[in-house]
Amino acid sequence: MNLKDLFHKNKKIVKKLSQNNIKGKFISLSKKLGFNWLKNMYDIGFGGVLADDMGLGKTLQTISLLNEIYQENRNFTALIIVPSSLLYNWEGRNY
């Protein structure tokens, strides 16, 4: 299977997922794919790192993943460690 076929296969899977915590008509396919990849990694017991350019939605994907895990298991806790410089960037954003 080449990369183009894999992309289209994943695109079809994303359209079928209705319980995604990433919803909205302005959410890009890449954000949904990133979320689904993180969720799949979590489900099989692996960790994962999103690494791409700034402003492509890593924060949204991570918050959505944590929310999805919390919805499945209310006893879930998470510790989020970030540089204090990010807190200024997050202020005022409506997640």
C-alpha positions as CSV (number, residue, x, y, z in Angstrom):
1,M,0.0,0.0,0.0
2,N,1.5,3.3,-1.0
3,L,1.2,6.6,1.1
4,K,-1.6,8.0,-1.0
5,D,-3.7,4.9,-0.5
6,L,-3.0,4.9,3.2
7,F,-4.1,8.6,3.4
8,H,-7.4,7.9,1.7
9,K,-8.0,4.8,3.9
10,N,-7.4,6.9,7.0
11,K,-9.6,9.7,5.6
12,K,-12.5,7.2,5.3
13,I,-11.9,6.0,8.8
14,V,-12.0,9.5,10.2
15,K,-15.3,10.2,8.5
16,K,-16.8,7.2,10.2
17,L,-15.7,8.1,13.7
18,S,-18.6,9.9,15.3
19,Q,-17.4,9.8,18.9
20,N,-14.4,12.0,18.3
21,N,-13.8,14.7,20.8
22,I,-12.4,16.8,18.0
23,K,-15.6,18.2,16.5
24,G,-16.5,21.2,14.4
25,K,-16.5,22.2,10.8
26,F,-13.2,24.1,11.1
27,I,-11.2,21.1,12.4
28,S,-8.8,19.9,9.7
29,L,-8.4,16.3,8.7
30,S,-4.8,16.4,9.9
31,K,-6.0,17.3,13.5
32,K,-8.5,14.4,13.4
33,L,-5.8,12.0,12.1
34,G,-3.4,13.1,14.8
35,F,-6.0,12.6,17.5
36,N,-6.9,9.2,16.2
37,W,-3.2,8.2,16.0
38,L,-2.6,9.3,19.6
39,K,-5.8,7.4,20.8
40,N,-4.7,4.3,18.9
41,M,-1.3,4.5,20.5
42,Y,-2.9,4.9,24.0
43,D,-5.3,2.0,23.3
44,I,-2.5,-0.5,22.5
45,G,-0.4,0.7,25.5
46,F,2.2,2.8,23.6
47,G,3.2,6.4,23.9
48,G,3.5,8.9,21.1
49,V,4.8,12.3,20.4
50,L,3.3,14.9,18.1
51,A,6.0,16.9,16.4
52,D,5.2,19.4,13.7
53,D,5.3,23.1,13.0
54,M,3.8,25.5,15.5
55,G,0.1,26.3,15.2
56,L,-1.0,23.0,13.7
57,G,-3.2,21.9,16.7
58,K,-1.0,19.7,19.0
59,T,-2.6,21.3,22.0
60,L,-6.1,20.7,20.8
61,Q,-5.3,17.1,19.9
62,T,-3.7,16.5,23.3
63,I,-6.6,18.0,25.3
64,S,-9.0,16.0,23.2
65,L,-7.1,12.8,23.9
66,L,-7.1,13.5,27.7
67,N,-10.8,14.3,27.5
68,E,-11.5,11.0,25.6
69,I,-9.6,9.0,28.1
70,Y,-11.3,10.7,31.0
71,Q,-14.8,10.0,29.5
72,E,-13.8,6.3,29.3
73,N,-12.4,6.2,32.8
74,R,-13.4,8.8,35.3
75,N,-10.6,7.7,37.7
76,F,-8.1,8.9,35.1
77,T,-5.6,11.6,36.2
78,A,-2.9,13.3,34.2
79,L,0.0,15.5,35.0
80,I,0.8,18.1,32.3
81,I,4.2,19.8,32.4
82,V,4.8,22.7,30.1
83,P,7.1,25.6,29.9
84,S,5.6,28.7,31.6
85,S,5.9,30.6,28.4
86,L,3.1,28.4,26.9
87,L,0.6,29.5,29.6
88,Y,0.6,33.0,28.1
89,N,-0.1,31.6,24.6
90,W,-3.0,29.5,26.0
91,E,-4.7,32.4,27.8
92,G,-7.8,33.5,26.1
93,R,-8.0,30.5,23.8
94,N,-11.4,28.8,23.9
95,Y,-10.8,25.1,24.0
